[in-house]
């Protein structure tokens, strides 16, 4: 079982790896769902993790709030992505939507082109896509080479245990074409329940290791 721990700075990384985290999602400002970290945090964390043979997935998000980004914000994301790629990040975590609640295809294609050679996770912007379009969104992300989708399976104010049926739908529909990475409310306490219900090989959370 791969346990991806979500951290908002370097401080707790050594302890979390010692407790069994197998991959790090690196972001800042978890209170708003995560934004891009500073150069210093990224460089120190990536170097430390690579010394331990641990992969780092870096958040590419210029601010909290809605996932509809302006042209200028997309420019910020492009520069941050290239910068983190240069620092040696193993992957990036991103997601752009348009005003209709669908994937911002132009922005995503641009960012995915820059991310070539990296793993890409489409983050919980996925949960903001209207439910009737989410399976179609899985197809789009598969077709464009995205490696995994981080999803809570429903609104973040619901418990993940309440969303298991929907998560199973995603997993069944994805059919091993893309990894469905459940997250948001998974802890060391409910980990066994979630993994036994969903039969997933990867899980994500801030409290994923005890």
BELDASUL-V874883 format. One record per residue. SS is DSSP state (@ for helix, = for strand, . for the rest). PHI is phi as a letter, one per 40 degrees, with the letter a starting at -180 (999 if undefined). PSI is psi in radians with two decimals (999 if undefined). Layout:
ss=SS phi=PHI psi=PSI
ss=SS phi=PHI psi=PSI
This chain:
ss=. phi=999 psi=2.10
ss== phi=c psi=2.12
ss== phi=b psi=1.89
ss== phi=c psi=2.05
ss== phi=c psi=2.35
ss== phi=c psi=2.11
ss== phi=b psi=2.67
ss=. phi=b psi=0.09
ss=. phi=a psi=-3.07
ss=. phi=c psi=-0.46
ss=. phi=d psi=-0.85
ss=. phi=c psi=0.01
ss=@ phi=d psi=-0.85
ss=@ phi=d psi=-0.74
ss=@ phi=c psi=-0.74
ss=@ phi=c psi=-0.65
ss=@ phi=c psi=-0.69
ss=@ phi=c psi=-0.50
ss=. phi=c psi=-0.06
ss=. phi=h psi=0.14
ss=. phi=c psi=2.38
ss=. phi=b psi=-0.22
ss== phi=a psi=2.65
ss== phi=b psi=2.26
ss== phi=c psi=2.08
ss== phi=b psi=2.08
ss=. phi=a psi=3.01
ss== phi=b psi=2.93
ss=. phi=f psi=0.98
ss=@ phi=c psi=-0.41
ss=@ phi=c psi=-0.43
ss=@ phi=b psi=0.28
ss=. phi=g psi=0.03
ss=. phi=h psi=2.30
ss== phi=b psi=3.08
ss=. phi=c psi=2.42
ss=. phi=c psi=2.97
ss=. phi=c psi=2.88
ss=@ phi=d psi=-0.84
ss=@ phi=c psi=-0.81
ss=@ phi=c psi=-0.77
ss=@ phi=c psi=-0.86
ss=@ phi=c psi=-0.81
ss=@ phi=c psi=-0.76
ss=@ phi=c psi=-0.80
ss=@ phi=c psi=-0.81
ss=@ phi=c psi=-0.77
ss=@ phi=c psi=-0.84
ss=@ phi=c psi=-0.71
ss=@ phi=c psi=-0.57
ss=@ phi=c psi=-0.45
ss=. phi=b psi=0.17
ss=. phi=f psi=0.67
ss=. phi=b psi=2.32
ss== phi=c psi=2.64
ss== phi=b psi=2.23
ss== phi=b psi=2.10
ss== phi=b psi=2.28
ss== phi=c psi=2.33
ss=. phi=b psi=1.64
ss=. phi=a psi=2.08
ss=. phi=c psi=-0.23
ss=. phi=a psi=2.93
ss=. phi=c psi=-3.05
ss=. phi=g psi=-2.78
ss=. phi=c psi=2.80
ss=. phi=c psi=0.28
ss=. phi=c psi=2.02
ss=. phi=b psi=2.50
ss=. phi=c psi=2.95
ss=@ phi=d psi=-0.72
ss=@ phi=c psi=-0.67
ss=@ phi=c psi=-0.62
ss=@ phi=c psi=-0.66
ss=@ phi=c psi=-0.73
ss=@ phi=d psi=-0.79
ss=@ phi=c psi=-0.71
ss=@ phi=c psi=-0.80
ss=@ phi=c psi=-0.72
ss=@ phi=c psi=-0.70
ss=@ phi=c psi=-0.84
ss=@ phi=c psi=-0.66
ss=@ phi=c psi=-0.83
ss=@ phi=c psi=-0.57
ss=@ phi=c psi=-0.74
ss=@ phi=c psi=-0.63
ss=@ phi=c psi=-0.20
ss=. phi=h psi=0.28
ss=. phi=d psi=2.54
ss=. phi=c psi=-0.44
ss== phi=a psi=3.00
ss== phi=b psi=2.69
ss== phi=b psi=2.07
ss== phi=a psi=3.00
ss=. phi=a psi=2.28
ss=. phi=b psi=2.34
ss== phi=b psi=2.85
ss=. phi=b psi=-3.11
ss=. phi=c psi=-0.33
ss=. phi=c psi=-0.03
ss=. phi=g psi=0.22
ss=. phi=b psi=2.96
ss== phi=d psi=2.35
ss=. phi=c psi=1.60
ss=@ phi=c psi=-0.74
ss=@ phi=c psi=-0.82
ss=@ phi=c psi=-0.77
ss=@ phi=c psi=-0.75
ss=@ phi=c psi=-0.73
ss=@ phi=c psi=-0.84
ss=@ phi=c psi=-0.68
ss=@ phi=c psi=-0.60
ss=@ phi=c psi=-0.75
ss=@ phi=c psi=-0.44
ss=. phi=c psi=0.09
ss=. phi=d psi=2.35
ss=. phi=g psi=-0.18
ss=. phi=b psi=2.73
ss== phi=c psi=2.53
ss== phi=b psi=2.22
ss== phi=b psi=2.22
ss== phi=c psi=2.06
ss=. phi=c psi=-2.84
ss=@ phi=c psi=0.10
ss=@ phi=d psi=-0.47
ss=@ phi=d psi=-0.66
ss=@ phi=c psi=-0.20
ss=@ phi=c psi=-0.19
ss=. phi=c psi=2.45
ss=. phi=c psi=2.40
ss=@ phi=d psi=-0.63
ss=@ phi=c psi=-0.25
ss=@ phi=b psi=-0.02
ss=@ phi=c psi=-0.63
ss=@ phi=c psi=-0.66
ss=@ phi=c psi=-0.62
ss=@ phi=c psi=-0.66
ss=@ phi=d psi=-0.79
ss=@ phi=d psi=-0.79
ss=@ phi=c psi=-0.78
ss=@ phi=c psi=-0.65
ss=@ phi=c psi=-0.85
ss=@ phi=c psi=-0.47
ss=. phi=b psi=0.29
ss=. phi=g psi=0.29
ss=. phi=c psi=2.45
ss=. phi=c psi=-0.61
ss== phi=a psi=2.81
ss== phi=b psi=2.12
ss== phi=c psi=2.10
ss== phi=a psi=2.56
ss=. phi=c psi=-0.24
ss=. phi=g psi=0.07
ss=. phi=i psi=-3.04
ss=. phi=d psi=2.53
ss=. phi=c psi=-0.33
ss=. phi=c psi=0.09
ss=. phi=b psi=2.69
ss=. phi=c psi=2.52
ss=@ phi=c psi=-0.50
ss=@ phi=c psi=-0.47
ss=@ phi=c psi=-0.23
ss=@ phi=b psi=0.20
ss=@ phi=c psi=-0.64
ss=@ phi=c psi=-0.75
ss=@ phi=c psi=-0.71
ss=@ phi=c psi=-0.67
ss=@ phi=c psi=-0.66
ss=@ phi=c psi=-0.81
ss=@ phi=d psi=-0.83
ss=@ phi=c psi=-0.77
ss=@ phi=c psi=-0.75
ss=@ phi=c psi=-0.70
ss=@ phi=c psi=-0.63
ss=. phi=f psi=0.78
ss=. phi=g psi=0.20
ss=. phi=c psi=-0.43
ss=. phi=a psi=2.59
ss== phi=c psi=2.24
ss== phi=c psi=2.03
ss== phi=b psi=1.77
ss== phi=c psi=2.48
ss=. phi=a psi=2.97
ss=. phi=g psi=1.50
ss=. phi=g psi=0.12
ss=. phi=c psi=2.25
ss== phi=b psi=3.06
ss=. phi=c psi=-0.36
ss=. phi=c psi=-0.68
ss=. phi=b psi=0.12
ss=@ phi=d psi=-0.79
ss=@ phi=c psi=-0.74
ss=@ phi=d psi=-0.85
ss=@ phi=c psi=-0.84
ss=@ phi=c psi=-0.60
ss=@ phi=c psi=-0.56
ss=@ phi=c psi=-0.70
ss=@ phi=c psi=-0.33
ss=. phi=f psi=0.81
ss=. phi=c psi=2.75
ss=. phi=c psi=-0.15
ss== phi=b psi=2.49
ss== phi=b psi=2.80
ss== phi=b psi=2.46
ss== phi=i psi=2.90
ss=. phi=c psi=-0.36
ss== phi=b psi=0.63
ss=. phi=c psi=-0.44
ss=. phi=b psi=2.47
ss=. phi=c psi=999
